[in-house]
Amino acid sequence: MMDNSYNAIMARKNDIIRNAVGMDYSEFERGGITFDYEAMMDATGYTIEELQRVQAMFSIGNTPLIELKNLTALARKCASKGKGARIFIKDEASNPSGSFKARRACTSVYHAKKLGYKGVIAATSGNYGAAVACCAAMAGLKCIVVQECYDSKGIGQPEIIEKARKCEALGAEVVQLTVGPELFSTVLQLLEETGYFNASLYTPFGIAGVETLGYEVAMQCRERLGKDPDVVVCTNAGGGNLTGTARGLRKAGCSAKIIGASVNLKGLHMASDDQFNRKSFTTGHTGFGVPYAVDPDHSDVPRSAARPLRYMERYVTVTQGSVFYITECLASLEGLEKGPAGNTSLAAAFRLAQDMDEDQIIVVQETEYTGAGKHINPQLSFARQNGIEIIFGDPKDEIPGKSIILPAHPSLIQVNDMDLDHIRRSRIKRAVGSHKDELTDEDIRYLIEETNSNEEFVRKAVAEL
């Protein structure tokens, strides 16, 4: 009998993960605080062309790039003369499972089957679980999805419950937990007991799968518009969406500016039982976006392949009410009813476009499916049941956990810039830890790459520790 206490499981985590991913992460450690990120990514063994071939086997990818002409016209009404970039959206909801995460999932599932695993396990709030379940069904593999679904009273958000329903509908066994620290240990125990593949969101296989998305954005813009996009906006949570998209854009030789966007949930703690149901967004918010940027390796693998600070050139937030509003605009003006994750970037892009010239291109690189609990009506009803005030007004007055303010006019939709340099300094502090006086030149180069900065910035940040 194995000791399955929390401490015992966590003590075995490195061996469990090594067996469940088929990758020895220690091969990429270079001493000190440094590890070779690109060597880890290359170790997947898949080129862009091979990833496209694998995804085509699952009917994934080559999703349409749609110009939002009516939303662009509305943005121009709110902008000064000559301003208002053309807004495009990559319709990832047309993937089999209804989101871009199908790209992540199929790479992991394909690799698991190639290595002879009998099943896959994923820890996720939902969209990724549905994607893994979908691809596992196609590949003939078993699938277990582990979710944090409820608070201690057994109450779950409509969006999360809908995602659980979809995972089960696609053949997965869904293990539902209350919010808390047991998610990681439960996944480790299941991996050990079943011998299944760890189809984590944060393996190199998952992130490499998203590279095709960025690559397609660049190629479709060139073929259709004869130019690269000027800006690509990525909803940012755990960082894999932005990381993979940016890497794909770079591999296509595209120099578009990469902007991350999250819903502002400042003041709400993601692991708090009493705050769990006081937020109306389960992903794409600052509660994931900031911690995972500062400490990407606090995930279910030793070294996360999702490292958004390496690629992010600007990081903005929008309010919950603004995202709900733009969701309705997308449906009523463009005939596209989509879920909240991609609409986080769309709300940001709507405002960002107003500061760009009319001949410029801004691309929102994802959409997701909607329906049942993911739709804004049950989300707003659930918020009201939990005592959240819902009014029309100025979104800048919104207080997460207390109010949702729908813009009284589209011109009131704004973005707020996060202090990227502050986040970079926090990342350096987390990476350096107690090794400040032991840093080598190689460590400094690593920190420069980690924060997409320069030597002067890194050495000054280290000196201030």
PAFIKE-615895 format. One record per residue (C-alpha): x, y, z; chain. Coordinates in steps of 0.05 Angstrom, whole numbers. Example, Ala and Ser with C-alpha at 12.3 -4.5 7.8 and 13.67 -1.06 7.14 Angstrom:
PAFIKE-615895
       xx       yy       zz   drengu
      246      -90      156        A
      273      -21      143        A
***
This chain:
PAFIKE-615895
       xx       yy       zz   drengu
        0        0        0        A
       26       69      -20        A
       24      126       30        A
      -26      173       -3        A
      -23      229       47        A
      -14      297       17        A
       58      304       40        A
       77      234       15        A
       46      245      -53        A
       81      312      -60        A
      148      280      -41        A
      140      232     -100        A
      117      285     -150        A
      181      288     -192        A
      181      212     -204        A
      106      212     -217        A
      111      268     -268        A
      172      238     -302        A
      134      173     -313        A
       71      209     -334        A
      102      255     -387        A
      157      212     -415        A
      205      271     -409        A
      263      280     -360        A
      261      353     -342        A
      328      349     -307        A
      361      345     -376        A
      345      419     -386        A
      373      445     -320        A
      438      483     -329        A
      457      496     -256        A
      439      554     -212        A
      371      583     -231        A
      379      571     -306        A
      345      520     -350        A
      346      514     -426        A
      275      532     -447        A
      287      525     -521        A
      319      456     -512        A
      257      435     -474        A
      211      460     -529        A
      254      426     -583        A
      250      360     -544        A
      178      351     -567        A
      207      333     -635        A
      150      366     -674        A
      159      420     -726        A
      104      468     -746        A
       90      426     -807        A
       86      362     -766        A
       39      395     -716        A
       -6      418     -772        A
       -8      347     -799        A
      -25      318     -731        A
      -79      370     -719        A
     -110      357     -787        A
     -117      284     -766        A
     -164      309     -711        A
     -199      360     -757        A
     -167      416     -717        A
     -139      481     -743        A
     -146      523     -807        A
     -201      561     -772        A
     -229      623     -807        A
     -203      693     -797        A
     -265      738     -795        A
     -266      813     -804        A
     -313      847     -755        A
     -335      904     -800        A
     -392      928     -757        A
     -352      928     -692        A
     -297      965     -729        A
     -348     1017     -752        A
     -371     1025     -679        A
     -300     1033     -655        A
     -289     1087     -707        A
     -350     1125     -682        A
     -317     1126     -614        A
     -248     1145     -641        A
     -219     1210     -667        A
     -216     1222     -742        A
     -170     1175     -780        A
     -167     1126     -722        A
     -199     1057     -714        A
     -160      997     -738        A
     -194      940     -775        A
     -213      886     -723        A
     -207      813     -741        A
     -223      752     -700        A
     -195      681     -707        A
     -255      635     -699        A
     -226      580     -656        A
     -296      559     -634        A
     -300      522     -700        A
     -251      470     -673        A
     -285      403     -654        A
     -286      417     -579        A
     -304      491     -587        A
     -240      527     -568        A
     -166      538     -587        A
     -148      488     -532        A
     -162      432     -582        A
      -94      450     -611        A
      -61      439     -543        A
      -99      375     -529        A
      -89      337     -594        A
      -14      344     -591        A
      -12      314     -521        A
      -62      259     -538        A
      -26      241     -602        A
       40      238     -565        A
       10      196     -509        A
      -18      146     -559        A
       49      143     -596        A
       85      127     -531        A
       35       72     -513        A
       -3      104     -456        A
      -74       77     -446        A
     -104      142     -423        A
      -94      216     -407        A
     -108      260     -347        A
     -118      335     -346        A
     -130      385     -290        A
     -172      443     -317        A
     -232      486     -304        A
     -264      462     -369        A
     -248      483     -440        A
     -183      445     -440        A
     -216      385     -407        A
     -268      383     -462        A
     -212      387     -514        A
     -173      330     -483        A
     -236      288     -476        A
     -254      302     -549        A
     -185      283     -575        A
     -179      223     -530        A
     -245      196     -557        A
     -219      204     -628        A
     -155      168     -609        A
     -188      112     -570        A
     -156      131     -503        A
     -187      136     -434        A
     -193      205     -405        A
     -199      233     -334        A
     -212      307     -322        A
     -201      337     -253        A
     -239      401     -238        A
     -247      450     -181        A
     -322      458     -188        A
     -353      479     -122        A
     -345      518      -59        A
     -352      483        8        A
     -428      490        4        A
     -430      449      -60        A
     -447      510     -103        A
     -414      516     -171        A
     -411      570     -223        A
     -456      559     -284        A
     -396      564     -331        A
     -356      511     -294        A
     -415      464     -288        A
     -428      472     -363        A
     -356      454     -378        A
     -361      392     -333        A
     -423      371     -372        A
     -386      378     -437        A
     -327      337     -412        A
     -374      281     -391        A
     -412      285     -457        A
     -347      274     -494        A
     -332      211     -455        A
     -287      234     -398        A
     -292      213     -326        A
     -297      279     -288        A
     -270      283     -217        A
     -301      344     -185        A
     -268      378     -125        A
     -283      437      -80        A
     -235      496      -86        A
     -170      485      -48        A
     -100      456      -50        A
     -120      384      -64        A
     -125      392     -139        A
      -51      380     -153        A
      -44      322     -104        A
     -107      289     -132        A
      -79      293     -202        A
      -13      263     -179        A
      -47      206     -144        A
      -90      190     -205        A
      -29      192     -250        A
        7      144     -205        A
      -51       96     -197        A
      -71       94     -271        A
       -4      101     -306        A
      -38      151     -353        A
       -4      208     -391        A
       -3      276     -358        A
      -37      318     -412        A
      -21      381     -372        A
      -35      450     -399        A
       38      467     -386        A
       79      413     -421        A
      119      431     -483        A
       71      387     -524        A
       12      430     -505        A
       46      497     -518        A
       76      473     -583        A
        5      456     -606        A
      -15      529     -599        A
       42      551     -644        A
        0      532     -705        A
      -51      585     -684        A
       -1      642     -687        A
       28      614     -751        A
      -41      612     -784        A
      -57      683     -762        A
        6      709     -798        A
       -5      667     -861        A
      -79      683     -867        A
      -66      758     -860        A
      -12      755     -913        A
      -55      715     -961        A
     -118      757     -951        A
      -92      826     -935        A
      -22      825     -964        A
        9      846     -898        A
       22      823     -827        A
      -24      844     -770        A
        1      903     -731        A
      -25      878     -664        A
      -47      810     -639        A
      -87      809     -573        A
      -85      745     -532        A
     -128      730     -471        A
      -80      714     -415        A
      -91      667     -357        A
      -39      612     -346        A
        2      640     -403        A
        0      582     -453        A
      -47      617     -502        A
       -3      678     -508        A
       63      638     -507        A
       43      589     -561        A
       11      642     -606        A
       72      688     -600        A
      120      631     -616        A
       79      613     -678        A
       79      686     -701        A
      154      688     -693        A
      164      624     -731        A
      124      655     -788        A
      171      715     -786        A
      115      761     -762        A
      133      822     -720        A
       63      838     -695        A
       60      870     -626        A
       36      819     -575        A
      -13      846     -523        A
      -40      805     -466        A
     -110      819     -439        A
     -143      796     -375        A
     -206      811     -337        A
     -192      853     -275        A
     -209      812     -214        A
     -164      850     -166        A
     -181      835      -94        A
     -210      766     -106        A
     -168      707      -86        A
     -175      647     -133        A
     -166      595      -78        A
     -213      629      -28        A
     -275      588      -13        A
     -320      648        2        A
     -295      687      -59        A
     -298      629     -108        A
     -368      646     -132        A
     -362      721     -128        A
     -325      725     -195        A
     -361      718     -261        A
     -301      693     -300        A
     -268      626     -290        A
     -208      639     -334        A
     -174      696     -372        A
     -170      739     -309        A
     -116      771     -267        A
     -123      718     -213        A
      -88      670     -260        A
      -53      719     -307        A
      -10      754     -255        A
       12      695     -211        A
       29      652     -272        A
       70      708     -303        A
      108      719     -238        A
      117      645     -222        A
      103      602     -283        A
      131      539     -251        A
       78      533     -197        A
       42      484     -243        A
       35      409     -250        A
      101      400     -285        A
      172      417     -260        A
      183      470     -314        A
      124      503     -347        A
      127      514     -422        A
       78      572     -414        A
      122      633     -401        A
       84      695     -425        A
      134      747     -400        A
      183      722     -453        A
      135      748     -507        A
       86      799     -478        A
      100      871     -500        A
       40      901     -465        A
      -10      875     -413        A
      -79      907     -405        A
     -141      892     -365        A
     -215      902     -378        A
     -274      898     -332        A
     -325      842     -326        A
     -381      888     -349        A
     -342      909     -411        A
     -333      836     -432        A
     -407      821     -422        A
     -424      883     -463        A
     -377      866     -521        A
     -405      795     -521        A
     -474      823     -535        A
     -445      871     -587        A
     -411      813     -623        A
     -477      775     -625        A
     -522      832     -645        A
     -476      868     -693        A
     -437      811     -724        A
     -483      751     -715        A
     -430      713     -675        A
     -449      686     -607        A
     -385      666     -571        A
     -362      651     -500        A
     -326      697     -451        A
     -252      678     -459        A
     -241      705     -529        A
     -287      764     -515        A
     -239      787     -461        A
     -188      801     -517        A
     -243      829     -561        A
     -263      880     -508        A
     -190      901     -504        A
     -182      902     -579        A
     -245      945     -588        A
     -212      999     -545        A
     -141      990     -571        A
     -165      996     -643        A
     -188     1067     -628        A
     -116     1089     -617        A
      -91     1057     -682        A
      -96     1084     -753        A
     -152     1061     -798        A
     -106     1023     -845        A
      -77      982     -788        A
      -97      910     -769        A
     -113      884     -699        A
     -128      810     -691        A
     -163      776     -633        A
     -133      706     -637        A
     -188      664     -607        A
     -262      652     -596        A
     -295      597     -556        A
     -363      563     -558        A
     -420      588     -514        A
     -485      560     -488        A
     -517      536     -424        A
     -477      562     -365        A
     -425      596     -409        A
     -476      646     -435        A
     -478      715     -404        A
     -550      709     -380        A
     -539      652     -330        A
     -473      684     -310        A
     -506      749     -293        A
     -564      714     -259        A
     -515      675     -216        A
     -477      739     -199        A
     -542      772     -177        A
     -559      711     -134        A
     -492      720      -99        A
     -506      792      -82        A
     -468      824     -139        A
     -498      891     -160        A
     -509      894     -235        A
     -521      963     -265        A
     -507     1005     -327        A
     -457     1060     -317        A
     -382     1073     -323        A
     -341     1009     -319        A
     -284     1045     -283        A
     -328     1045     -221        A
     -335      968     -221        A
     -310      933     -158        A
     -296      858     -170        A
     -336      815     -123        A
     -385      871     -108        A
     -409      899     -174        A
     -413      888     -249        A
     -421      953     -288        A
     -444      946     -360        A
     -421     1007     -401        A
     -476     1058     -411        A
     -443     1074     -478        A
     -389     1036     -518        A
     -342     1095     -513        A
     -336     1079     -438        A
     -300     1014     -451        A
     -228     1025     -431        A
     -164      985     -420        A
     -118      994     -360        A
      -44      980     -369        A
      -11      932     -320        A
       59      954     -298        A
       99      902     -338        A
      165      925     -307        A
      137      912     -238        A
      115      842     -260        A
      184      831     -290        A
      218      851     -225        A
      172      804     -187        A
      191      748     -236        A
      265      761     -224        A
      255      761     -149        A
      218      695     -152        A
      270      663     -198        A
      330      687     -159        A
      304      668      -90        A
      362      662      -42        A
      415      657      -98        A
      427      732     -108        A
      501      728      -91        A
      512      665     -133        A
      487      688     -201        A
      530      674     -262        A
      531      709     -329        A
      489      651     -355        A
      437      664     -301        A
      434      737     -321        A
      423      718     -395        A
      368      670     -372        A
      333      726     -333        A
      338      772     -393        A
      303      720     -436        A
      252      705     -381        A
      230      777     -375        A
      241      801     -447        A
      284      857     -420        A
      358      876     -421        A
      420      867     -379        A
      415      935     -346        A
      343      922     -324        A
      360      853     -296        A
      423      874     -259        A
      387      934     -228        A
      328      890     -207        A
      376      839     -175        A
      414      894     -139        A
      349      919     -109        A
      332      852      -79        A
***
